[in-house]
Amino acid sequence: MHFIAYLDEFGHIGPFVSRDHPQYKTSPVFGLGGFVLPSNKVRSFATWFYQLKNNLLRYEIDRDGIPAYQWEKKGAALYTTNNVIKYKELRQATFRLINRIMTDGGMIFYVGLQKTNLLTSHNSKKLYQAVLRESIKRIDQFCSVRSAHFLMILDEQNEVDFRSQIVAEASIQMFAESRSTMIEPPIQAESHLFQTLQCADWLCGLIGRVGCYQVLPDMYSDLDWTRIYFIDRLRRAAPSSGIRCEPTQVIEC
Protein backbone atom coordinates (compact mmCIF):
# COMPACT_ATOMS: atom_id res chain seq x y z
CA MET A 1 0.00 0.00 0.00
CA HIS A 2 1.09 3.56 -0.69
CA PHE A 3 0.14 6.63 1.36
CA ILE A 4 0.45 10.30 0.54
CA ALA A 5 0.91 12.86 3.31
CA TYR A 6 -0.28 16.39 2.55
CA LEU A 7 1.17 18.84 5.06
CA ASP A 8 1.13 22.56 5.71
CA GLU A 9 2.36 24.77 8.55
CA PHE A 10 0.28 25.68 11.58
CA GLY A 11 0.96 28.30 14.22
CA HIS A 12 3.87 30.61 13.48
CA ILE A 13 7.56 29.94 13.00
CA GLY A 14 8.73 33.19 14.63
CA PRO A 15 9.33 33.80 18.36
CA PHE A 16 6.50 34.20 20.83
CA VAL A 17 6.41 36.16 24.08
CA SER A 18 2.72 36.56 24.93
CA ARG A 19 -0.61 37.18 23.28
CA ASP A 20 -0.57 40.86 24.20
CA HIS A 21 3.08 41.53 23.29
CA PRO A 22 3.32 44.38 20.74
CA GLN A 23 5.40 42.30 18.31
CA TYR A 24 5.84 38.63 19.24
CA LYS A 25 2.23 37.58 19.74
CA THR A 26 1.20 35.47 16.74
CA SER A 27 1.19 31.93 18.15
CA PRO A 28 2.87 29.95 20.95
CA VAL A 29 3.14 26.84 18.76
CA PHE A 30 4.59 25.86 15.41
CA GLY A 31 4.23 22.63 13.51
CA LEU A 32 3.34 20.73 10.38
CA GLY A 33 -0.08 19.22 9.94
CA GLY A 34 -2.59 17.90 7.46
CA PHE A 35 -3.60 14.37 6.63
CA VAL A 36 -2.32 11.04 5.31
CA LEU A 37 -4.39 9.09 2.80
CA PRO A 38 -4.00 5.87 0.79
CA SER A 39 -2.99 6.84 -2.74
CA ASN A 40 -5.96 5.01 -4.28
CA LYS A 41 -8.33 7.27 -2.33
CA VAL A 42 -6.73 10.60 -3.22
CA ARG A 43 -8.61 11.33 -6.45
CA SER A 44 -12.05 10.67 -5.02
CA PHE A 45 -11.23 12.55 -1.83
CA ALA A 46 -10.00 15.60 -3.75
CA THR A 47 -13.27 15.65 -5.71
CA TRP A 48 -15.27 15.29 -2.52
CA PHE A 49 -13.38 18.14 -0.81
CA TYR A 50 -13.81 20.36 -3.87
CA GLN A 51 -17.57 19.85 -3.67
CA LEU A 52 -17.56 20.44 0.09
CA LYS A 53 -15.67 23.72 -0.39
CA ASN A 54 -18.05 24.85 -3.11
CA ASN A 55 -21.14 24.09 -1.05
CA LEU A 56 -19.81 25.70 2.12
CA LEU A 57 -18.28 28.84 0.61
CA ARG A 58 -20.24 29.39 -2.62
CA TYR A 59 -21.00 33.02 -1.80
CA GLU A 60 -17.33 33.95 -1.41
CA ILE A 61 -16.29 32.01 -4.51
CA ASP A 62 -18.89 33.76 -6.66
CA ARG A 63 -18.02 37.13 -5.15
CA ASP A 64 -14.30 36.81 -5.88
CA GLY A 65 -14.78 35.67 -9.48
CA ILE A 66 -11.94 33.13 -9.37
CA PRO A 67 -12.48 29.64 -10.82
CA ALA A 68 -13.52 27.41 -7.93
CA TYR A 69 -10.76 24.88 -8.61
CA GLN A 70 -8.14 27.62 -8.04
CA TRP A 71 -9.97 29.58 -5.33
CA GLU A 72 -8.82 28.90 -1.81
CA LYS A 73 -9.85 29.95 1.66
CA LYS A 74 -7.02 29.94 4.19
CA GLY A 75 -7.66 27.82 7.23
CA ALA A 76 -6.56 30.55 9.63
CA ALA A 77 -9.25 32.84 8.18
CA LEU A 78 -11.86 30.08 8.18
CA TYR A 79 -11.45 28.79 11.74
CA THR A 80 -11.96 31.98 13.68
CA THR A 81 -13.91 32.04 16.92
CA ASN A 82 -16.69 34.03 15.31
CA ASN A 83 -17.03 31.67 12.33
CA VAL A 84 -17.02 28.46 14.35
CA ILE A 85 -19.53 29.67 16.93
CA LYS A 86 -21.81 31.46 14.46
CA TYR A 87 -21.93 28.95 11.61
CA LYS A 88 -23.18 25.48 12.41
CA GLU A 89 -22.52 24.61 8.76
CA LEU A 90 -18.77 25.07 9.30
CA ARG A 91 -18.74 22.78 12.32
CA GLN A 92 -20.73 20.11 10.50
CA ALA A 93 -18.54 20.34 7.40
CA THR A 94 -15.46 19.86 9.59
CA PHE A 95 -16.99 16.82 11.27
CA ARG A 96 -17.70 15.38 7.82
CA LEU A 97 -14.14 16.12 6.70
CA ILE A 98 -12.63 14.33 9.69
CA ASN A 99 -14.96 11.36 9.23
CA ARG A 100 -14.23 11.12 5.50
CA ILE A 101 -10.47 10.90 6.06
CA MET A 102 -10.97 8.11 8.59
CA THR A 103 -13.47 6.28 6.39
CA ASP A 104 -10.99 6.37 3.50
CA GLY A 105 -8.40 4.59 5.64
CA GLY A 106 -6.31 7.67 6.35
CA MET A 107 -5.55 9.80 9.37
CA ILE A 108 -5.21 13.41 10.35
CA PHE A 109 -1.62 14.16 11.26
CA TYR A 110 0.28 16.88 13.03
CA VAL A 111 3.51 17.42 14.91
CA GLY A 112 4.18 20.65 16.76
CA LEU A 113 6.27 22.32 19.43
CA GLN A 114 5.51 24.97 21.99
CA LYS A 115 7.96 27.86 21.51
CA THR A 116 9.64 28.75 24.79
CA ASN A 117 13.12 29.94 23.77
CA LEU A 118 14.24 33.47 24.55
CA LEU A 119 14.17 35.91 21.65
CA THR A 120 17.96 35.85 21.44
CA SER A 121 18.07 32.06 21.10
CA HIS A 122 15.07 31.45 18.85
CA ASN A 123 16.14 29.72 15.63
CA SER A 124 13.42 29.34 12.99
CA LYS A 125 15.48 27.03 10.82
CA LYS A 126 16.20 24.60 13.64
CA LEU A 127 12.55 24.72 14.68
CA TYR A 128 11.37 23.81 11.18
CA GLN A 129 14.03 21.10 10.91
CA ALA A 130 12.97 19.52 14.18
CA VAL A 131 9.30 19.47 13.22
CA LEU A 132 9.95 18.11 9.73
CA ARG A 133 12.30 15.44 11.05
CA GLU A 134 9.76 14.30 13.63
CA SER A 135 6.97 14.30 11.04
CA ILE A 136 8.97 12.07 8.71
CA LYS A 137 9.84 9.73 11.57
CA ARG A 138 6.25 9.33 12.75
CA ILE A 139 4.77 8.78 9.30
CA ASP A 140 7.58 6.32 8.58
CA GLN A 141 6.63 4.38 11.71
CA PHE A 142 2.94 4.47 10.73
CA CYS A 143 3.77 2.99 7.32
CA SER A 144 6.32 0.47 8.58
CA VAL A 145 3.82 -1.46 10.65
CA ARG A 146 1.50 -1.60 7.62
CA SER A 147 4.22 -2.71 5.16
CA ALA A 148 3.43 0.48 3.23
CA HIS A 149 5.34 3.37 1.65
CA PHE A 150 4.63 7.08 1.59
CA LEU A 151 5.24 10.31 -0.27
CA MET A 152 5.16 13.69 1.50
CA ILE A 153 3.83 16.81 -0.26
CA LEU A 154 4.30 20.17 1.46
CA ASP A 155 2.57 23.43 0.73
CA GLU A 156 5.12 25.76 -0.84
CA GLN A 157 5.59 28.83 1.34
CA ASN A 158 6.67 32.40 0.57
CA GLU A 159 10.17 31.96 1.93
CA VAL A 160 10.98 29.39 -0.72
CA ASP A 161 14.77 29.43 -0.35
CA PHE A 162 14.55 28.89 3.40
CA ARG A 163 12.14 25.96 3.13
CA SER A 164 13.89 24.49 0.10
CA GLN A 165 17.17 24.35 1.98
CA ILE A 166 15.56 22.53 4.87
CA VAL A 167 13.74 20.08 2.60
CA ALA A 168 17.03 19.39 0.82
CA GLU A 169 18.58 18.57 4.18
CA ALA A 170 15.63 16.29 4.89
CA SER A 171 16.54 14.24 1.82
CA ILE A 172 19.98 13.64 3.33
CA GLN A 173 18.40 12.57 6.61
CA MET A 174 16.06 10.29 4.69
CA PHE A 175 18.95 8.16 3.53
CA ALA A 176 21.28 8.65 6.50
CA GLU A 177 18.58 7.59 8.96
CA SER A 178 17.19 4.86 6.70
CA ARG A 179 13.61 6.05 6.47
CA SER A 180 12.86 2.96 4.44
CA THR A 181 9.19 3.62 3.72
CA MET A 182 9.66 7.12 2.26
CA ILE A 183 9.64 6.96 -1.54
CA GLU A 184 11.12 10.40 -2.28
CA PRO A 185 12.28 13.46 -0.33
CA PRO A 186 9.46 15.90 0.52
CA ILE A 187 7.94 17.65 -2.50
CA GLN A 188 6.74 21.27 -2.39
CA ALA A 189 3.70 22.37 -4.41
CA GLU A 190 1.42 25.39 -4.78
CA SER A 191 -1.77 24.97 -2.78
CA HIS A 192 -4.08 26.82 -5.17
CA LEU A 193 -3.52 24.01 -7.68
CA PHE A 194 -4.20 21.16 -5.24
CA GLN A 195 -7.49 20.60 -3.44
CA THR A 196 -5.63 18.21 -1.14
CA LEU A 197 -3.19 20.90 0.01
CA GLN A 198 -6.07 23.30 0.50
CA CYS A 199 -7.63 20.69 2.76
CA ALA A 200 -4.35 20.39 4.69
CA ASP A 201 -4.37 24.16 5.12
CA TRP A 202 -7.91 24.05 6.52
CA LEU A 203 -6.87 21.39 9.01
CA CYS A 204 -3.83 23.43 10.00
CA GLY A 205 -6.06 26.44 10.61
CA LEU A 206 -8.01 24.33 13.09
CA ILE A 207 -4.98 22.57 14.59
CA GLY A 208 -3.26 25.91 15.18
CA ARG A 209 -6.22 27.05 17.33
CA VAL A 210 -6.29 23.72 19.14
CA GLY A 211 -2.57 24.01 19.87
CA CYS A 212 -2.89 27.51 21.32
CA TYR A 213 -5.66 26.42 23.65
CA GLN A 214 -3.91 23.24 24.73
CA VAL A 215 -0.55 24.77 25.62
CA LEU A 216 -1.87 28.05 27.13
CA PRO A 217 -5.53 27.53 28.04
CA ASP A 218 -5.73 30.54 30.35
CA MET A 219 -4.26 32.93 27.80
CA TYR A 220 -6.45 31.51 25.01
CA SER A 221 -9.64 30.88 26.99
CA ASP A 222 -11.71 32.28 24.10
CA LEU A 223 -10.66 29.21 22.09
CA ASP A 224 -12.54 26.91 24.45
CA TRP A 225 -14.68 25.95 21.44
CA THR A 226 -11.78 23.76 20.30
CA ARG A 227 -12.36 21.61 23.38
CA ILE A 228 -16.14 21.59 22.98
CA TYR A 229 -16.26 20.62 19.30
CA PHE A 230 -12.96 19.29 18.02
CA ILE A 231 -10.29 18.05 20.43
CA ASP A 232 -11.87 14.63 21.08
CA ARG A 233 -12.58 14.15 17.38
CA LEU A 234 -9.00 15.01 16.50
CA ARG A 235 -7.70 12.65 19.17
CA ARG A 236 -9.53 9.76 17.51
CA ALA A 237 -8.58 10.77 13.97
CA ALA A 238 -4.89 11.59 14.62
CA PRO A 239 -3.32 8.55 16.32
CA SER A 240 0.27 9.45 15.45
CA SER A 241 0.12 13.15 16.30
CA GLY A 242 1.09 15.43 19.15
CA ILE A 243 2.28 18.85 20.30
CA ARG A 244 5.31 18.90 22.59
CA CYS A 245 4.85 21.32 25.44
CA GLU A 246 7.13 22.67 28.12
CA PRO A 247 8.61 21.54 30.34
CA THR A 248 8.10 17.87 29.49
CA GLN A 249 4.43 17.42 28.70
CA VAL A 250 3.44 15.97 25.33
CA ILE A 251 -0.17 16.30 24.21
CA GLU A 252 -0.81 13.21 22.13
CA CYS A 253 -3.88 12.86 19.92
Residue pairs with C-beta under 8 A, 6 or more apart in sequence:
1 38
1 39
1 146
1 147
1 148
1 149
2 38
2 39
2 40
2 148
2 149
2 150
2 151
2 183
3 36
3 37
3 38
3 39
3 106
3 139
3 142
3 143
3 148
3 149
3 150
3 151
4 36
4 37
4 39
4 42
4 150
4 151
4 152
4 153
4 196
5 34
5 35
5 36
5 109
5 135
5 139
5 150
5 151
5 152
5 153
6 34
6 35
6 36
6 37
6 153
6 194
6 196
6 197
6 199
6 200
7 32
7 33
7 34
7 109
7 135
7 152
7 153
7 154
7 155
7 200
8 32
8 33
8 34
8 75
8 154
8 155
8 191
8 197
8 200
8 201
8 203
8 204
9 30
9 31
9 32
9 33
9 155
9 157
9 204
10 29
10 30
10 31
10 32
10 33
10 110
10 112
10 204
10 205
10 207
10 208
10 211
11 26
11 27
11 28
11 29
11 30
11 31
11 112
11 208
11 211
11 212
12 26
12 27
12 30
13 30
13 124
13 127
13 128
14 24
14 26
14 122
14 124
15 24
15 115
15 117
15 119
15 122
16 24
16 25
16 26
16 27
16 28
16 115
17 23
17 24
17 25
17 119
18 24
18 25
18 219
19 25
19 216
19 219
19 220
24 119
27 115
27 208
27 211
27 212
28 114
28 115
28 211
28 212
28 215
28 216
28 219
29 112
29 113
29 114
29 115
29 208
29 211
29 212
29 215
29 243
30 112
30 113
30 115
30 127
30 128
30 131
31 110
31 111
31 112
31 113
31 131
31 207
31 211
31 243
32 110
32 111
32 112
32 131
32 132
32 135
32 154
33 108
33 109
33 110
33 111
33 112
33 200
33 203
33 204
33 207
33 241
34 108
34 109
34 110
34 197
34 199
34 200
34 201
34 203
34 204
35 101
35 106
35 107
35 108
35 109
35 199
35 200
35 203
36 106
36 107
36 109
36 139
36 142
36 150
37 45
37 101
37 104
37 105
37 106
37 196
38 104
38 105
38 106
39 151
41 104
41 105
41 106
42 196
44 104
45 100
45 101
45 104
45 196
46 194
46 195
46 196
47 195
48 100
49 97
49 195
49 196
49 198
49 199
50 68
50 69
50 195
52 93
52 96
52 97
53 61
53 68
53 73
53 195
53 198
54 61
54 68
55 93
56 89
56 90
56 93
57 73
60 71
60 73
61 68
61 71
64 71
69 195
70 192
70 193
71 192
72 191
72 192
72 198
72 201
73 198
73 202
74 201
74 205
75 201
75 202
75 203
75 204
75 205
75 206
75 208
76 204
76 205
76 208
77 205
78 90
78 202
78 205
79 90
79 202
79 205
79 206
79 208
79 209
81 222
81 223
81 225
83 90
84 90
84 91
84 225
84 229
85 225
91 229
94 206
94 229
94 230
95 233
97 199
97 202
97 203
98 108
98 233
98 234
98 237
101 107
101 108
101 237
102 236
102 237
107 142
107 237
107 238
107 239
107 240
108 203
108 234
108 237
108 238
108 241
109 135
109 138
109 139
109 238
109 240
109 241
110 203
110 204
110 207
110 238
110 241
110 242
110 243
110 253
111 131
111 134
111 135
111 138
111 241
111 242
111 243
112 131
112 207
112 211
112 242
112 243
112 244
113 127
113 130
113 131
113 243
113 244
114 211
114 215
114 243
114 244
114 245
114 246
115 122
115 127
116 246
117 123
124 162
125 162
125 165
125 166
128 162
128 163
128 166
129 166
129 169
129 170
132 166
132 167
132 170
132 186
133 170
133 173
135 152
136 152
136 170
136 173
136 174
136 179
136 182
136 186
137 177
137 179
138 240
138 241
139 150
139 152
139 181
139 182
139 240
140 150
140 179
140 180
140 181
140 182
141 240
142 150
142 240
143 149
143 150
143 181
144 180
144 181
148 181
149 181
149 182
149 183
150 181
150 182
150 183
151 182
151 183
151 184
151 187
152 182
152 186
152 187
153 186
153 187
153 188
153 189
153 194
153 196
153 197
154 163
154 167
154 186
154 187
154 188
154 189
155 188
155 189
155 190
155 191
155 197
155 200
155 201
156 163
156 188
156 189
156 190
156 191
157 163
160 188
163 188
164 188
167 185
167 186
167 188
168 185
170 185
170 186
171 185
171 186
173 179
174 182
174 185
189 197
190 197
191 197
191 198
191 200
191 201
192 198
206 226
206 230
206 234
207 234
209 223
209 226
210 223
210 226
210 230
210 231
210 234
211 243
212 219
212 220
212 223
213 220
213 223
213 224
213 226
213 227
214 226
214 231
214 243
214 245
214 251
215 243
215 245
215 251
217 224
231 253
234 241
234 253
235 253
238 253
239 253
241 252
241 253
242 250
242 251
242 252
242 253
243 250
243 251
244 250
244 251
245 251
